[in-house]
């Protein structure tokens, strides 16, 4: 048609990015749950609302957290 493949469209790139972001959210929540037990729905929502680059930073930072308080402080520092 126009010589554009599906992979070159903006829509495809956005869908791919959303999928990657959702997978990262799920992984971060699973890791936090394993480390600290059940995470509140409010905390899950805050994590879900983070952009991918911040989620990636969180996935590294959580390795140093010793309590859920560390997570709360980390989120406060980056979202307010």
GUPA-530417 format. One line per field, with one value per residue: x, y, z of N, C-alpha, C, O in turn. Coordinates in nm, 3 decimals. Example, Ala and Ser with C-alpha at 12.3 -4.5 7.8 and 13.67 -1.06 7.14 Angstrom:
REM GUPA-530417
n.xx 1.319/1.285
n.yy -0.569/-0.225
n.zz 0.780/0.708
ca.xx 1.230/1.367
ca.yy -0.450/-0.106
ca.zz 0.780/0.714
c.xx 1.320/1.290
c.yy -0.330/0.003
c.zz 0.780/0.787
o.xx 1.424/1.341
o.yy -0.332/0.114
o.zz 0.846/0.804
//
This chain:
REM GUPA-530417
n.xx 0.082/0.141/0.400/0.471/0.537/0.364/0.513/0.637/0.459/0.317/0.117/0.166/0.416/0.341/0.162/0.336/0.510/0.331/0.272/0.521/0.555/0.342/0.419/0.652/0.551/0.399/0.606/0.762/0.576/0.532/0.790/0.816/0.604/0.691/0.913/0.814/0.560/0.202/0.113/-0.038/-0.343/-0.345/-0.071/-0.005/-0.145/-0.009/0.242/0.171/0.110/0.350/0.593/0.768/1.053/1.094/0.984/1.171/1.392/1.294/1.282/1.546/1.616/1.458/1.595/1.760/1.591/1.480/1.249/0.894/0.863/1.084/1.017/0.789/0.906/1.078/0.896/0.758/0.962/0.990/0.747/0.624
n.yy -0.118/0.163/0.109/0.069/-0.121/-0.314/-0.311/-0.070/0.126/0.385/0.313/0.039/0.052/0.186/0.001/-0.211/-0.093/-0.045/-0.309/-0.395/-0.224/-0.304/-0.569/-0.518/-0.381/-0.592/-0.772/-0.623/-0.585/-0.853/-0.923/-0.746/-0.836/-1.092/-1.028/-0.866/-0.947/-0.924/-0.650/-0.334/-0.226/0.042/0.096/-0.070/0.059/0.302/0.215/0.106/0.334/0.448/0.568/0.376/0.403/0.483/0.267/0.074/0.174/0.138/-0.139/-0.207/-0.066/-0.183/-0.403/-0.320/-0.249/-0.279/-0.282/-0.221/0.042/0.160/0.137/0.302/0.552/0.577/0.591/0.826/1.016/1.021/1.071/1.296
n.zz 0.000/0.114/0.146/0.407/0.687/0.941/1.177/1.166/1.225/1.427/1.606/1.644/1.773/2.008/2.124/2.168/2.353/2.565/2.637/2.726/2.942/3.108/3.165/3.309/3.532/3.646/3.708/3.894/4.101/4.172/4.266/4.484/4.642/4.703/4.856/5.068/5.137/5.093/4.887/4.919/4.756/4.689/4.674/4.462/4.257/4.246/4.160/3.914/3.775/3.708/3.474/3.221/3.232/3.497/3.630/3.560/3.698/3.959/3.966/4.000/4.231/4.429/4.513/4.714/4.917/5.251/5.387/5.358/5.399/5.282/5.013/5.007/5.068/4.848/4.636/4.708/4.679/4.406/4.287/4.381
ca.xx 0.000/0.230/0.534/0.494/0.499/0.296/0.612/0.683/0.353/0.317/0.026/0.237/0.519/0.272/0.112/0.453/0.557/0.234/0.291/0.646/0.529/0.256/0.502/0.744/0.468/0.369/0.728/0.798/0.479/0.561/0.913/0.786/0.519/0.777/1.005/0.749/0.422/0.101/0.125/-0.172/-0.396/-0.299/0.069/-0.007/-0.189/0.101/0.344/0.114/0.108/0.486/0.643/0.857/1.190/1.092/0.963/1.300/1.472/1.238/1.317/1.681/1.620/1.393/1.692/1.821/1.489/1.474/1.112/0.797/0.886/1.180/0.938/0.706/0.994/1.126/0.786/0.735/1.069/0.983/0.615/0.572
ca.yy 0.000/0.279/0.061/0.073/-0.246/-0.297/-0.281/0.068/0.220/0.443/0.233/-0.084/0.086/0.218/-0.124/-0.285/-0.023/-0.071/-0.447/-0.400/-0.154/-0.391/-0.681/-0.467/-0.359/-0.722/-0.827/-0.544/-0.618/-0.990/-0.920/-0.679/-0.926/-1.200/-0.975/-0.801/-0.992/-0.858/-0.506/-0.272/-0.186/0.180/0.087/-0.128/0.163/0.399/0.150/0.093/0.465/0.497/0.547/0.261/0.432/0.486/0.127/0.006/0.219/0.072/-0.282/-0.217/-0.010/-0.270/-0.500/-0.262/-0.219/-0.371/-0.280/-0.154/0.185/0.202/0.153/0.422/0.669/0.583/0.641/0.966/1.097/1.025/1.103/1.424
ca.zz 0.000/0.121/0.172/0.551/0.753/1.069/1.280/1.152/1.259/1.562/1.686/1.681/1.872/2.133/2.180/2.216/2.473/2.671/2.680/2.803/3.068/3.189/3.210/3.410/3.652/3.704/3.765/4.012/4.207/4.217/4.346/4.611/4.720/4.753/4.956/5.183/5.156/5.010/4.865/4.918/4.625/4.665/4.632/4.327/4.165/4.231/4.077/3.779/3.710/3.679/3.337/3.207/3.278/3.644/3.669/3.548/3.813/4.076/3.964/4.054/4.366/4.526/4.564/4.834/5.017/5.364/5.437/5.272/5.420/5.179/4.890/5.020/5.058/4.710/4.554/4.745/4.623/4.260/4.235/4.433
c.xx 0.088/0.375/0.571/0.450/0.433/0.393/0.660/0.577/0.364/0.229/0.095/0.341/0.454/0.219/0.225/0.505/0.462/0.249/0.416/0.627/0.444/0.334/0.596/0.670/0.442/0.491/0.766/0.704/0.504/0.686/0.889/0.701/0.600/0.865/0.934/0.609/0.329/0.119/-0.016/-0.214/-0.351/-0.155/0.077/-0.047/-0.080/0.210/0.296/0.116/0.245/0.522/0.748/0.997/1.198/1.069/1.094/1.394/1.425/1.278/1.459/1.685/1.561/1.486/1.759/1.720/1.492/1.335/1.022/0.810/0.985/1.109/0.855/0.790/1.043/1.019/0.756/0.837/1.057/0.848/0.557/0.663
c.yy 0.125/0.238/0.064/-0.061/-0.216/-0.255/-0.137/0.170/0.266/0.358/0.105/-0.056/0.116/0.092/-0.206/-0.224/-0.049/-0.213/-0.462/-0.335/-0.242/-0.509/-0.637/-0.439/-0.491/-0.782/-0.755/-0.578/-0.759/-0.994/-0.856/-0.766/-1.039/-1.151/-0.927/-0.853/-0.908/-0.706/-0.448/-0.234/-0.044/0.180/0.030/-0.023/0.266/0.342/0.141/0.225/0.520/0.475/0.436/0.289/0.433/0.345/0.049/0.046/0.150/-0.075/-0.305/-0.173/-0.106/-0.377/-0.452/-0.234/-0.325/-0.376/-0.208/-0.003/0.240/0.225/0.279/0.549/0.687/0.639/0.787/1.058/1.114/1.065/1.233/1.538
c.zz 0.000/0.145/0.320/0.610/0.886/1.178/1.275/1.194/1.404/1.654/1.733/1.789/2.008/2.201/2.239/2.346/2.590/2.724/2.766/2.940/3.161/3.245/3.321/3.540/3.722/3.772/3.894/4.128/4.261/4.306/4.482/4.701/4.779/4.867/5.083/5.214/5.070/5.007/4.855/4.776/4.590/4.613/4.490/4.224/4.141/4.140/3.933/3.702/3.673/3.532/3.336/3.260/3.431/3.698/3.664/3.662/3.941/4.082/4.015/4.200/4.469/4.582/4.693/4.944/5.128/5.426/5.338/5.286/5.318/5.046/4.895/5.004/4.914/4.619/4.582/4.679/4.472/4.203/4.288/4.399
o.xx 0.106/0.462/0.689/0.339/0.444/0.360/0.720/0.606/0.415/0.266/0.084/0.352/0.506/0.229/0.212/0.539/0.508/0.239/0.415/0.677/0.474/0.316/0.619/0.721/0.461/0.481/0.798/0.750/0.498/0.687/0.937/0.722/0.579/0.888/0.986/0.546/0.373/0.139/-0.103/-0.130/-0.321/-0.122/0.156/0.011/-0.059/0.263/0.373/0.123/0.255/0.484/0.809/1.055/1.297/1.127/1.123/1.467/1.507/1.306/1.489/1.751/1.607/1.458/1.808/1.759/1.505/1.306/1.069/0.772/0.971/1.139/0.851/0.749/1.049/1.047/0.732/0.803/1.108/0.836/0.450/0.635
o.yy 0.187/0.324/0.061/-0.108/-0.105/-0.171/-0.088/0.290/0.194/0.336/0.068/-0.132/0.074/0.079/-0.264/-0.297/-0.072/-0.235/-0.535/-0.385/-0.251/-0.546/-0.712/-0.470/-0.503/-0.837/-0.819/-0.598/-0.781/-1.062/-0.905/-0.771/-1.078/-1.224/-0.946/-0.807/-0.832/-0.642/-0.507/-0.213/-0.015/0.253/0.077/-0.017/0.311/0.412/0.166/0.226/0.627/0.374/0.405/0.204/0.389/0.307/-0.032/-0.038/0.108/-0.128/-0.412/-0.237/-0.111/-0.435/-0.533/-0.197/-0.444/-0.463/-0.142/0.072/0.354/0.321/0.356/0.642/0.799/0.725/0.864/1.165/1.211/1.090/1.276/1.652
o.zz -0.105/0.162/0.354/0.584/0.938/1.262/1.371/1.198/1.490/1.769/1.850/1.885/2.111/2.322/2.348/2.439/2.702/2.845/2.865/3.041/3.280/3.361/3.416/3.648/3.843/3.881/3.994/4.241/4.382/4.408/4.584/4.822/4.894/4.964/5.193/5.309/4.984/5.110/4.791/4.688/4.474/4.520/4.408/4.115/4.028/4.054/3.840/3.579/3.613/3.473/3.438/3.328/3.488/3.800/3.752/3.715/4.023/4.189/4.068/4.283/4.583/4.686/4.771/5.055/5.101/5.508/5.245/5.195/5.273/4.975/4.798/4.935/4.864/4.535/4.489/4.628/4.417/4.083/4.243/4.435
//
